[in-house]
Amino acid sequence: MKTLQVRIPEQLRADADSVLADIGLDLPTAVRLYLNKIVQTRGIPFTLEASPIRSEVIPVDAETQAQMDAIGTAWKQQRV
């Protein structure tokens, strides 16, 4: 047997202990279940997702757009 030490915030531990007690588990048992599931599935047993990328529309007047288009055209010509 090996010992695993993990530093977590006190409130997270208290909240996890409370939820686990409601379902009849203690934290060490829950961690063992989690690690066993990782081995069985050969992955993390839940979906990991990043927040969607939010793009912001910036209004551009015709003169600024023309300048940006000219820069884009010059850039493309340099890359050829």
C-alpha positions in Angstrom: 0.0 0.0 0.0 1.1 3.6 -0.7 0.0 6.8 1.0 -1.3 9.7 -1.1 -1.2 13.2 0.3 -3.2 15.9 -1.5 -3.4 19.6 -0.4 -6.9 21.0 -0.9 -8.8 23.9 0.6 -10.4 23.2 3.9 -13.9 24.2 2.7 -13.6 21.9 -0.3 -12.7 19.0 2.0 -15.6 19.8 4.3 -18.1 20.1 1.4 -16.8 16.8 -0.1 -17.0 15.0 3.3 -20.6 16.2 3.7 -21.7 15.0 0.2 -19.9 11.7 0.6 -21.4 11.1 4.0 -24.8 11.6 2.4 -24.1 8.7 0.0 -22.4 6.5 2.6 -18.7 7.0 1.6 -15.7 8.5 3.2 -13.1 10.5 1.2 -10.4 7.8 1.0 -12.9 5.3 -0.4 -14.2 7.9 -2.9 -10.6 8.6 -4.0 -10.0 4.8 -4.5 -13.2 4.5 -6.5 -12.1 7.5 -8.7 -8.6 6.0 -9.3 -10.1 2.6 -10.1 -12.5 4.2 -12.6 -9.5 5.9 -14.3 -7.8 2.6 -14.6 -10.9 0.9 -16.0 -11.7 3.6 -18.5 -8.1 4.6 -19.2 -9.2 8.2 -18.9 -10.8 10.8 -16.6 -14.3 9.5 -15.9 -16.0 12.8 -16.7 -15.9 15.4 -19.5 -13.4 18.1 -19.3 -14.2 21.2 -21.3 -12.9 24.7 -21.6 -15.2 27.7 -21.6 -16.3 28.7 -25.1 -14.3 31.3 -26.7 -16.2 34.6 -26.7 -15.4 36.9 -29.5 -16.2 40.5 -29.3 -17.5 42.5 -32.3 -15.7 45.8 -32.5 -17.4 48.3 -34.8 -15.0 49.6 -37.5 -15.7 52.6 -39.7 -15.1 52.4 -43.5 -11.7 54.3 -43.4 -10.3 51.9 -40.7 -11.7 48.9 -42.6 -10.0 50.1 -45.8 -6.7 50.5 -44.0 -7.0 47.0 -42.5 -7.8 45.6 -46.0 -4.7 47.3 -47.4 -2.5 45.9 -44.7 -4.0 42.4 -45.3 -3.4 42.7 -49.0 0.2 43.9 -48.4 0.8 41.0 -46.0 -0.5 38.4 -48.5 1.8 39.9 -51.2 4.8 39.6 -49.0 4.1 36.0 -48.2 4.0 34.9 -51.9 
